[in-house]
């Protein structure tokens, strides 16, 4: 098994585990809120358990890649965004379901309830996906993850609704189903993204060895600050914004903007150079390798 398969397998297992823990914790917190609160008539108060679910799920899932790569500041920003957007998605979903039930007769089609639940989970998925990339400068990645989270949340939400319809109110079904939903969403957002990336940088040695950074935009910043597209905060002699990678004509070029440190390609200093598969980049004490999918 090559280094890429090994790294992706390890990341996939961590993402699945983190997602499952997030789903279990969110469902338990929702059940606790339902047990402590009376059955109020105020729609806002009745949405509190769902609000708690959105906050918890967003806060725990959003920084998955940041936590796995040891970027605490990026993780904190993404967690805050995930909590807020997850809560808003919960309220919007609850309001939409309320309007749907009010507009339909008492005995409406059974599939409408599952469709509404699926739409609600799609909002969750889109919110978590978008927030997961907000800790850095990757706005293109945020939009990409929001789209993935939307369709994945809808699909997995439909499967979860079908499971709940078949199993009914049996104990443990909802927490297990939500844990599976969250785990699969985390896997789709993070592992799949790296699996199908066509171009990437890999840390060859030092802190974060074998970490993969997919190159997804036309401009990719690299530096010590965690707000960069490729942050290297654990490597010495890396400037806050060390260099820039730009895409054009189907290839990436590395550019020394003369505001960072030295850039070496294959151990030779360069100001600007087109990268080829297998090229080694020396940035401070960090050694990275450029790769492309066949």
C-alpha positions, -999 to +999 in steps of 0.1 A: +000+000+000+015+034-010+018+064+013-013+082-002-036+052+005-022+048+040-027+085+048-062+086+033-073+055+052-061+069+085-079+102+078-111+085+067-112+064+100-106+096+121-133+115+102-158+086+106-151+084+144-153+121+149-186+123+130-201+094+150-192+110+183-207+143+172-239+126+162-242+107+194-235+138+215-260+159+196-288+133+199-282+129+236-282+167+242-314+169+222-331+142+243-319+160+275-335+192+263-368+175+255-368+159+289-361+192+308-385+214+288-423+212+290-443+210+258-446+247+250-469+263+225-443+289+215-427+277+182-394+292+192-393+274+225-403+241+209-373+245+185-348+245+214-339+208+211-334+212+174-314+244+181-292+224+205-288+197+179-277+222+153-252+239+176-236+207+187-234+191+154-221+222+137-195+229+164-181+193+165-182+185+128-171+218+113-134+218+123-128+181+116-100+187+091-085+215+112-085+193+143-070+164+125-042+187+112-036+204+145-048+239+136-065+251+168-073+286+158-088+276+125-107+249+143-121+275+168-133+298+140-148+270+120-165+256+151-181+290+159-193+293+123-205+258+123-225+263+155-242+295+143-250+282+108-261+249+122-285+266+146-299+288+118-304+257+097-322+241+126-346+270+130-352+273+092-359+236+090-382+236+120-401+266+106-404+249+072-418+217+087-443+237+108-456+255+077-458+222+058-479+206+086-501+236+088-508+237+051-517+200+049-547+181+062-543+161+093-539+129+073-514+140+046-493+117+025-468+097+047-439+104+025-441+142+030-428+138+066-397+120+054-392+145+026-394+174+051-369+157+074-346+150+045-347+187+035-340+197+071-309+174+072-298+188+038-297+223+054-276+209+083-252+193+058-248+225+038-243+246+069-217+223+083-199+219+050-197+257+044-185+264+079-158+237+079-137+258+055-144+292+070-114+290+094-090+296+065-090+316+033-106+289+012-139+304+001-140+283-031-136+252-009-164+265+014-188+267-015-177+233-027-183+217+007-216+234+011-228+218-022-215+184-011-231+188+023-264+197+007-268+167-015-252+143+010-273+156+039-305+152+018-296+116+007-285+105+042-314+123+058-338+104+035-322+071+046-324+081+082-361+091+079-368+057+063-350+039+091-370+058+117-402+051+099-395+013+099-381+011+135-406+035+151-398+046+186-374+018+196-348+030+220-314+038+205-326+039+169-324+077+166-290+082+183-275+054+162-291+067+130-279+103+137-244+090+145-243+072+112-255+103+094-229+125+109-201+100+104-209+095+067-212+133+062-178+138+078-163+111+055-178+126+024-167+162+032-131+155+041-119+121+030-136+121-004-122+156-011-086+144-007-093+111-024-104+128-057-081+158-056-062+160-089-033+181-076-019+183-040+010+191-018+023+165+007+044+172+037+074+149+033+091+153+067+087+170+100+055+180+118+024+168+100+044+143+079+023+127+050-004+154+055-022+161+022-032+196+011-054+195-020-049+224-045-084+234-055-083+271-064-066+294-089-046+311-061-033+292-031-014+309-003+012+291+018+026+303+051+029+301+089-005+317+096-035+293+099-055+317+076-035+305+046-048+279+023-018+258+032-008+266+068+025+254+082+025+268+118+046+239+132+076+245+109+104+270+117+116+297+094+083+299+075+070+334+070+034+344+078+027+344+040+057+327+025+047+322-012+018+319-036+007+291-060-013+301-091-030+278-116-029+285-154-028+263-185-036+232-165-005+236-142+005+253-110+033+278-106+050+287-074+058+324-070+081+341-044+063+374-039+094+389-022+075+394+010+083+360+025+113+337+028+132+318+003+115+293-020+135+262-032+123+239-059+143+207-060+168+225-037+174+254-061+162+289-052+135+302-076+114+333-080+088+317-102+086+282-116+060+258-130+057+227-109+059+191-122+048+159-105+074+148-080+090+183-075+102+190-040+095+223-024+116+236+005+099+264+024+116+272+057+122+239+074+092+223+056+098+199+028+068+193+005+062+173-026+040+183-055+018+156-070-008+151-097-033+124-103-027+103-134 
